[in-house]
Amino acid sequence: MVYAMALRGIVISRGEIISAKDNSPNSLLKEDVTAVFIDDVRGKIFLWSGRKAKVTDKFRAARLAHMLNWKLFGGAGKVIQNEEDVKVELQKYHRVDDDIPRTEIASILG
């Protein structure tokens, strides 16, 4: 069986949640932001933490990624956070198909 490569995601910049929908994932990987992307089919969550991103943004993105792993995959998903691994893996996706729902984010981050 063949599955489509579907990806959901969001960007966090200076405390704000920004839509990632319809963008190329790699175009969102900037030094001053964090981002979380989910591949529901493969059970993978990609966590990007730009080197110049605010510490609070890095904390929020990491918390979101790890809590979504528990919520969506019962902790059995894989959170990929190594910078080079994230870049290589996200090259397989042409675009972010949808945002992570704001209700999901709010239930985790408040």
Rosetta silent file (secondary structure, phi, psi, omega in degrees, C-alpha in Angstrom):
SEQUENCE: MVYAMALRGIVISRGEIISAKDNSPNSLLKEDVTAVFIDDVRGKIFLWSGRKAKVTDKFRAARLAHMLNWKLFGGAGKVIQNEEDVKVELQKYHRVDDDIPRTEIASILG
SCORE:     score description
SCORE:     0.000 S_00000001
   1 L     0.000  137.205 -179.505    0.000    0.000    0.000 S_00000001
   2 L  -105.706  131.945  178.768    1.307    3.459   -0.897 S_00000001
   3 L  -110.154  146.413  175.147    0.695    6.433    1.402 S_00000001
   4 L   -71.910  150.029  177.220    0.865   10.086    0.483 S_00000001
   5 L   -84.625   92.119 -178.764    3.605   12.127    2.111 S_00000001
   6 L  -103.638  139.894 -176.141    1.438   14.372    4.301 S_00000001
   7 L  -138.329  134.981  172.864    2.945   16.865    6.696 S_00000001
   8 E  -116.355  151.884  179.657    1.470   19.199    9.319 S_00000001
   9 E  -169.383  171.283  173.959    3.442   21.897   11.058 S_00000001
  10 E  -148.809  161.212  175.721    3.817   25.266   12.747 S_00000001
  11 E  -118.798  142.119  174.252    6.558   27.815   13.319 S_00000001
  12 E  -117.815  122.585 -179.549    7.204   29.608   16.608 S_00000001
  13 E  -138.426  120.884  179.483    8.909   32.983   16.386 S_00000001
  14 L    51.492   42.170  176.737    9.262   35.468   19.246 S_00000001
  15 L    84.332   -5.470 -177.650    6.440   33.781   21.143 S_00000001
  16 E  -100.905  140.461  174.274    4.009   33.788   18.206 S_00000001
  17 E   -88.760  124.966 -176.206    2.568   30.707   16.504 S_00000001
  18 E  -119.214  139.264  179.409    2.868   31.155   12.730 S_00000001
  19 E   -62.748  140.470  175.528    1.182   29.116   10.006 S_00000001
  20 L  -110.731   -6.415 -173.695    3.416   26.748    8.027 S_00000001
  21 L   -56.569  137.075  176.048    0.684   25.626    5.617 S_00000001
  22 L    68.998   12.571  175.281    1.513   25.578    1.894 S_00000001
  23 L  -103.715  154.532  170.547    5.193   26.386    2.462 S_00000001
  24 L   -68.902  130.274 -177.823    8.165   24.215    1.634 S_00000001
  25 H   -56.243  -43.647 -177.670    9.311   22.787    4.990 S_00000001
  26 H   -66.647  -23.752  177.858   12.983   23.580    4.361 S_00000001
  27 H   -70.863  -16.374 -178.521   12.115   27.197    3.548 S_00000001
  28 H   -92.674   -9.029 -175.624   10.877   27.550    7.144 S_00000001
  29 L   -83.617   78.954 -178.112   14.087   26.316    8.796 S_00000001
  30 L  -105.353  159.536 -174.913   15.569   29.664    9.727 S_00000001
  31 L   -67.133  -23.629 -174.243   18.124   30.468   12.420 S_00000001
  32 L  -105.659   14.918 -179.737   15.793   32.675   14.482 S_00000001
  33 L  -132.279  166.354  168.036   12.739   30.374   14.698 S_00000001
  34 E  -118.330  158.968  179.914   11.651   27.004   15.996 S_00000001
  35 E  -152.499  152.135  176.300    9.273   24.682   14.166 S_00000001
  36 E  -130.632  129.719  177.991    7.425   21.417   14.687 S_00000001
  37 E  -126.557  143.732 -178.635    6.314   19.162   11.824 S_00000001
  38 E  -125.206  130.023  168.614    4.314   15.931   12.067 S_00000001
  39 E  -109.241   99.368 -176.689    4.138   13.006    9.653 S_00000001
  40 L   -64.568  -34.416 -176.425    1.153   11.072   11.036 S_00000001
  41 L   -69.011  -43.175 -176.845    1.566    8.149    8.645 S_00000001
  42 L   -92.984   -3.713  179.040    5.197    7.419    9.529 S_00000001
  43 L    66.565   38.060 -179.312    4.925    8.373   13.198 S_00000001
  44 E  -118.555  140.350  173.860    7.629   11.032   12.946 S_00000001
  45 E  -124.355  128.181 -179.159    7.823   14.459   14.535 S_00000001
  46 E  -105.530  127.075 -178.074   10.484   16.879   13.367 S_00000001
  47 E  -116.187  115.140  177.710   11.704   19.506   15.823 S_00000001
  48 E  -106.083  129.154  174.725   13.679   22.455   14.462 S_00000001
  49 E  -128.384  102.000  178.829   15.415   24.840   16.850 S_00000001
  50 L   -62.332  145.789 -175.836   17.261   27.628   15.091 S_00000001
  51 L   -61.422  -28.710 -178.382   20.525   28.602   16.757 S_00000001
  52 L  -102.576    8.389  178.840   19.389   32.204   17.241 S_00000001
  53 L   -69.544  151.957  178.149   15.816   31.379   18.338 S_00000001
  54 L   -63.052  144.500  179.848   14.664   32.589   21.734 S_00000001
  55 H   -58.734  -39.679  179.963   15.169   30.102   24.553 S_00000001
  56 H   -65.664  -34.959  175.972   11.470   30.271   25.436 S_00000001
  57 H   -66.845  -40.130  177.877   10.554   29.405   21.830 S_00000001
  58 H   -62.689  -42.342  178.616   12.929   26.431   21.930 S_00000001
  59 H   -63.133  -46.914 -178.253   11.349   25.229   25.165 S_00000001
  60 H   -63.450  -41.993  179.865    7.798   25.600   23.817 S_00000001
  61 H   -65.526  -42.592  179.117    8.614   23.793   20.561 S_00000001
  62 H   -63.933  -43.930  177.988   10.353   20.930   22.395 S_00000001
  63 H   -61.093  -45.669  179.620    7.453   20.580   24.825 S_00000001
  64 H   -60.002  -47.750 -177.782    4.959   20.603   21.956 S_00000001
  65 H   -60.376  -47.727 -176.062    6.897   17.979   19.968 S_00000001
  66 H   -72.271  -35.512  177.483    7.312   15.561   22.865 S_00000001
  67 H   -71.517  -35.988  175.338    3.746   15.960   24.150 S_00000001
  68 H   -64.662  -35.312  175.915    2.349   15.454   20.628 S_00000001
  69 H   -57.836  -45.190  178.542    4.379   12.247   20.447 S_00000001
  70 H   -68.403  -43.532 -175.983    2.548   10.988   23.543 S_00000001
  71 H   -68.369  -42.609 -174.944   -0.833   12.304   22.465 S_00000001
  72 H   -88.997  -36.865 -171.416   -0.719   11.070   18.853 S_00000001
  73 H  -121.078    8.258 -179.456    1.519    8.002   19.019 S_00000001
  74 L    62.952   26.363 -179.394    1.428    6.924   22.673 S_00000001
  75 L    83.870   -3.092 -176.749    5.124    7.807   22.951 S_00000001
  76 L   -89.001   -5.801  177.436    6.018    5.322   20.197 S_00000001
  77 L   -74.356  173.804 -179.793    6.659    7.966   17.551 S_00000001
  78 E  -114.635  123.425  175.297   10.101    9.261   16.753 S_00000001
  79 E   -95.537  115.066 -179.158   11.061   12.858   17.544 S_00000001
  80 E  -100.905  120.038 -175.666   13.853   13.884   15.187 S_00000001
  81 L  -131.386   -3.444  174.234   15.714   16.943   16.417 S_00000001
  82 L   -67.651  128.706 -172.653   19.251   16.716   15.066 S_00000001
  83 H   -52.588  -50.157 -178.120   19.651   19.735   12.766 S_00000001
  84 H   -67.932  -39.495  178.609   21.115   17.834    9.791 S_00000001
  85 H   -62.934  -41.077  178.884   18.693   14.913   10.154 S_00000001
  86 H   -61.910  -47.417 -179.821   15.726   17.303   10.170 S_00000001
  87 H   -59.712  -46.076 -178.256   16.965   19.041    6.995 S_00000001
  88 H   -64.829  -47.409 -178.512   17.578   15.755    5.168 S_00000001
  89 H   -63.265  -41.455 -176.309   14.254   14.190    6.203 S_00000001
  90 H   -72.838  -14.080  174.697   12.195   17.280    5.357 S_00000001
  91 L   -64.945  -19.487 -179.500   13.609   17.377    1.816 S_00000001
  92 L   -74.843  -13.717 -176.448   11.300   14.436    1.103 S_00000001
  93 L  -108.358  134.124 -179.315    8.224   16.664    1.513 S_00000001
  94 L   -78.912  -33.657 -178.809    7.227   19.239   -1.087 S_00000001
  95 L  -159.100  165.970  172.929    5.097   21.341    1.225 S_00000001
  96 L   -86.187  118.222 -173.821    3.390   21.527    4.592 S_00000001
  97 L   -76.117  -28.979 -177.867   -0.151   20.314    3.890 S_00000001
  98 E  -159.124  161.921  173.983   -1.785   21.740    7.004 S_00000001
  99 E   -82.699  156.903  167.647   -1.094   23.502   10.258 S_00000001
 100 L   -70.546  127.537 -175.296   -1.104   21.702   13.569 S_00000001
 101 L   -55.971  138.026  179.862   -4.551   22.712   14.897 S_00000001
 102 H   -57.952  -32.696  178.455   -4.485   25.626   17.330 S_00000001
 103 H   -65.129  -37.577  176.358   -6.680   23.610   19.707 S_00000001
 104 H   -64.771  -44.170 -179.481   -3.981   20.895   19.872 S_00000001
 105 H   -63.689  -46.477 -179.137   -1.317   23.498   20.544 S_00000001
 106 H   -62.726  -35.946 -179.878   -3.420   25.258   23.197 S_00000001
 107 H   -66.733  -22.547 -179.634   -4.178   21.977   24.983 S_00000001
 108 H   -98.984  -46.406 -174.615   -0.427   21.418   25.395 S_00000001
 109 H   -94.942  -12.892 -179.726    1.069   24.896   25.729 S_00000001
 110 L    85.362    0.000    0.000   -1.900   26.661   27.268 S_00000001
